[in-house]
Amino acid sequence: MPRPSHRFQSLPPYPLAHVPLKKRALIARGIDVIDLGAGDADLPAPPAAIDALNRALEIPAMHRYGFGLGHFPFREAISAWMQRRFGLAFDPTTEVIPLLGSKEGIAHLALAYLEKGDVAIVPEPGYLVYTGGTLLSEATPYAYPLRPRTNFLIDLDEIPEDVLRRTKLLYLNYPNNPTAAVAPRDYLADVVRRCRDRDILLVYDNAYSELAYDGYVPPSIFEIEGAREVAIEFHSLSKTYNMTGWRQGWAVGNPTVVGALARLKTFVDTGSFMAIQAAGAAALESWAEFVPKNVAVFQERRDAAVAAFREAGFACESPKGAMYLWIPLPEGVSSDEFATRLMEDGGVIVLPGASFGAGGEGFFRVSFIVPPERMREAAHRAGRVLASLQVSA
Ligand SMILES: Cc1ncc(COP(=O)(O)O)c(C=O)c1O
């Protein structure tokens, strides 16, 4: 067998890749597993999406190739959704692109813009696909550590000039995975201005735009003046509509950047199943009936999780967005060791901060993907495991 490429070999381990197998093994041992690992809720998809899928399945034309254009009403529904939600107009043909989940588009965009010698600034901890896309393009990721010191924001002033000079892409994601931080508008305005000055493409990952609490309403980057010249924004049906497995997302932006991604994708895929695109359109159109109630469920889980983890001895903030708690560990307890012990001794799956890059060390991530009583049970077990680790230290 030939050796895999250097590009391939440079990929780090993917944080969730080993979890399903480990979970199976624990269940096979009769352990009552509470899985707080992936951002993948146990909640149902919108009934409107399921009805639309059933209807679309009966139509033979839906079973044919979608190609890049896809089921055009899905593009129109995306455009209408962006208008309703953010007051922004995007042409459904040239400024919208449906994706096989936003992950796919985020990974592939890098191949259209990066090459050897280029730099992409990636948040660390962060969604590892930013690093993956960069490495697969043979460019160099510059990991900026997201820490409480900067409210988990990237401070471009701290990045060396020689790195900025080679930077072509900047990945930002707020509400953030995994830290659950949100970005103030003036911060976003400053970043847009700097990207314009330096000719950097701002890749704004807005997968959690709808999961926000206590009255906070996350913006689109395109609400910021000048962003159309420098940014592309990614969205997903996964978290908002409990449709992670359906693999439906989209990007919006100016025709040049959206067109580049569309052209790249003509060599990679032939569009998602059009019946699923029809269902995606129905989900988007059901925002008002579905999303506020769904967010209320997440908010209840967040409140239960925050209270329970605090009671179990952890210091944690109550996040304004996303579906995670990013919980600090006491000095000297490694996140890998804690997560491994919690899984093996407590049957609770959480993600160690270090699995999101070295900058995530000292924290672990909990997802609000189970009901409050299971959350409380998980926190209780986590407290026990932490106490045992501190005794043995
Ligand atoms: C920050 C972020 N972006 C994008 C995605 C990808 O979502 P999907 O590919 O399901 O649309 C995720 C999923 O966890 C995420 O956390």
The ligand as a MOL file (V3000), in Angstrom:
LIG
                    3D

  0  0  0     0  0            999 V3000
M  V30 BEGIN CTAB
M  V30 COUNTS 16 16 0 0 0
M  V30 BEGIN ATOM
M  V30 1 C -19.2910 25.3640 15.5520 0
M  V30 2 C -19.9210 24.3600 14.6650 0
M  V30 3 N -19.9980 24.6130 13.3640 0
M  V30 4 C -20.5410 23.7380 12.5180 0
M  V30 5 C -21.0360 22.5420 12.9640 0
M  V30 6 C -21.5380 21.5730 11.9450 0
M  V30 7 O -22.8600 21.3500 11.8920 0
M  V30 8 P -23.5140 20.5370 10.7010 0
M  V30 9 O -22.4280 19.9950 9.8270 0
M  V30 10 O -24.2830 19.4590 11.3630 0
M  V30 11 O -24.3470 21.5200 9.9610 0
M  V30 12 C -20.9720 22.2260 14.3140 0
M  V30 13 C -21.4430 20.9330 14.8020 0
M  V30 14 O -21.2090 20.5200 15.9080 0
M  V30 15 C -20.4010 23.1670 15.1890 0
M  V30 16 O -20.3000 22.9350 16.4880 0
M  V30 END ATOM
M  V30 BEGIN BOND
M  V30 1 1 1 2
M  V30 2 1 2 3
M  V30 3 2 2 15
M  V30 4 2 3 4
M  V30 5 1 4 5
M  V30 6 1 5 6
M  V30 7 2 5 12
M  V30 8 1 6 7
M  V30 9 1 7 8
M  V30 10 2 8 9
M  V30 11 1 8 10
M  V30 12 1 8 11
M  V30 13 1 12 13
M  V30 14 1 12 15
M  V30 15 2 13 14
M  V30 16 1 15 16
M  V30 END BOND
M  V30 END CTAB
M  END
